[in-house]
Each structure stands twice: as C-alpha cells, then as structure tokens.
Amino acid sequence: MDTDFRSRALTVIVGLLFLSAIYTIFFYAPTERVMGIVQKIFYVHLSMAFTAFLSFFIAFICGILYLVKKDIKWDVYGSSSVEIGVVFISLTLFSGVMWARPIWNTWWTWDPRLTTALILWFIYVSYLILRTSVDQEGKRAAYCAVLAIVGFVDVPIVFMSARIWRTIHPVVIRSDSIDIAPSMLLTLAITMAAFFSLWLLLFRLKTNVALTCKRIRFLENRMEGGD
Amino acid sequence: MRDTLLIIKKDLLTEFRKKESLVSMVFFGFLLLVILNIALGIGRELDGEVAAGILWVSIIFSAVLGLGRVFSQEKENRCIDGLLLSPVESEQIYTAKTAVNFIFMVIAEAVIIPIFFVFYGDRFARHLPMLIVVVLFVNLGFSTVGTLFSAITAGTRRNEVLLPLLLFPVITPLIALAVKVTGSVFEEIPYQEYSSWLYIIVAFGFIFSGVGYLLFEYIIKEG
C-alpha cells in the first residue's frame, strides 16, 4: 500500500506541476515579438526533447548494468525507459514540425538536431521491434541491452555527421549562456520539471506493471510445478 | 590469432565452394544500379553527389545480403555450438566474422564499382585511389556493426528480415558521410574540404570495432 500511496502523491505533484506549467506558458511568459503565439510550443518541445534524451541515456546505463550484473530488473528499467523515450521523441518531432511550418515555412529541414532526433526515433523503434521478436527472457534482455548501448554510442556520431547539412534551428542554450528572457527561463524550468515528474510517474507505473507480470508468471510456474 | 585465421579460412572456403553469398551480393548490387538508373531517368548526366548516392545504396543493400548469411549458416546444423565449444575466444570469432564480412564486401565492390563506372560514366573513375580509401573505411564501419547485429538477428525468430531494420538506423550517419565524401571525390573537390568527414568515417569504424569487440561475447553466449 506504501508504493500505492507514493504513486498517488506523485500523480498529484505531476498534476500540479502541469497546471502551473500551462499557467506560466500562457499567462506569465511574454509573447515572443517575432514569432508570436507559436513560440509557446518551445517550452513543451524542449522539455520533451530533454526527457526523451534522458530516457535513452538511462536505457544505455541500464544496458551496461544488465550485461555486467545479469539481473533482469535492469532489463525492465531499460525497456520501460526506452518505451517512454520513444513516446517523447515522437512528440518532440511532431511539435517541432508544427512549429517549423509557420516559422520556417517548411515542415522539415535536414538540420543536425532534427536529423539526430529522427534517427534516434528509428533506432529506438527498432529496439521495440527487436523486443517483440525474441521470446526467451534472458536472450531478449541481452540483445536489447546491446542495442541500447550501440544506439546511444551512435548519437554523437549522428549529430556530427548531420552537420553535412546547413542549420537553421535556433540555438537557445549554449555552453556559456542562455538566450532568453528571465520570465521565459522560469516558464521553461517549470515545464521541464513537469515533464521530468511525468517521466518519473510513467516509469514507476511501467516498471511496476512489468515486475508484477514477472512475479505472476513466477507464481504460476511454481503452482504448476507443485501439482 | 591463428584461430581467427582458421575461422576466416573456413568461411572463405565454404563460400568459394558454394558461392552463395557472393553471387547474390554482386547480382543484387548490379540489379540495384540498373533500377536506380531507371528511377532517375535513363540517359541523364548525373552530378557527383547523386552518383555517389546511387553507388552507396547499391553497395550497402547488396552487403546486407551477405551479412545475414554469415551467422544464419552457422545456425544450420548447429555449427555455432561447435564453434563455441572449441577453445576459441568469442572475441576471436567476432574478429574473424568481421574480417569475412569485410572481405565479402571488397569482393562484391570489386565487381559493382566497375559496373557503376560503365553505366554512369568513367569520368568518375579518375580518382580511383581516393575512392578505394573511402570504400575500405566505410567497409570497416559497416562490417563491425553489421557483424554484431547479424549475430543478434540470427538468434531471433525473424532472422534476416530483422537485420536491415536494426542495422540501417545505426549506420545512417555512415551512409550519409560515405555519400558526402564520395561525392566530393567525384566532384574533384580538394581533400582539405572533405577530410573532416572522412575522419568521422574512420572514427565510426574504430569506435564500433571496440564496441562490437566488447559486446559480442554477451550476444553469442545467448545464442
């Protein structure tokens, strides 16, 4: 019951954070001078992109931990993380396309960030396809761990190689400065917190379901064995 | 080292007896060159980068055919179990299989690239030494990742159908770079302008040699 309570508390926190994110985005943050109302998608877009990237990084770490420790829980964590990451990266691509049409006057351009996001989408969707193609648990876990590692190692190479094409994507966050107004920065911080907490909630629910499934299967097997 | 060479020798020997992979690789590459020519409109003068794109699509797609065979033929009659039982480290198996894939690619390319020159104009053949350098480094990147992934797909239900689905997303940057650099070579652009792209191709090859070498053990033991 303790975990149930914690999940509920987290749900409440996620709800509150999202309400404040929506409030700050639409009523607190100023409307951008050139882009107008369309710019507001940026807060959600960037937060989702970061959360997606975080998911793939966690899957990478879980992949290494699984191969080293051979504990199936790391496979559950890794695969849950990838599933959520795929949802977020899809939404990132989608919101980016929505924004690009009025601002760039084109749905898509082969910019390093866009290309990297798209190739990441391909890599991790192929990860999900691989999961459905292997039946044995241990084998599936090892294969997926390897793919999660290879996929993440590929990310910097994808980004570097995508510089072949010219860029028109705005660079808001540089290594030494952040190029937006303080009120916008606060809005971004709140939205980002909302998405991180949502990620945490989804991750908890997803891993709980997966671990419960495993527990049930284990008990079923034992009952059949006891007959 | 001796064991690695023995596995390479064994694989090359079976291939030269049956000629299954190489014939299908070359045939398919040839076919793709024709189909892509039709797709772009026959008799059109192509610029360097488009021609490079055609060449690489043909090479990569034909190479995937050979890649899938390397492990699936070991699965037949459970040869892979024998290989794992023998006193050979799994790293050596990986090195050998990567080398075999590399050699298959070189042989297929030795036929496909001349055919490409015949169809698309021998003006592209002027910088052949540089083209060979590019091709060899792309082969390195392709065969290191490809060998790792073909070991994965050989253990799945969907086997060779799955291989391109897993492999292509990861090697997309490699293909993009290969097209860029080869296009620059065809267009006779000075080396300094595309050398940094070539370095990324080289880096790709070496990074994934290391990654494959480290991870292969975990895959093959699950077989």
Interface residues (C-beta under 8 A of the other chain):
Chain A: L67 I119 F122 I123 S126 I129 L130 S133 V134 D135 Q136 G138 K139 A142 Y143 A145 V146 L147 I149 V150 G151 V153 D154 I157 V158 M160 S161 A162 I164
Chain B: V145 L148 I152 G155 T156 R157 R158 L162 L165 L166 F168 P169 V170 T172 P173 L174 A176 L177 K180 W197 I200 A203 F204 I207 F208 V211 L215 Y218 I219 K221 E222
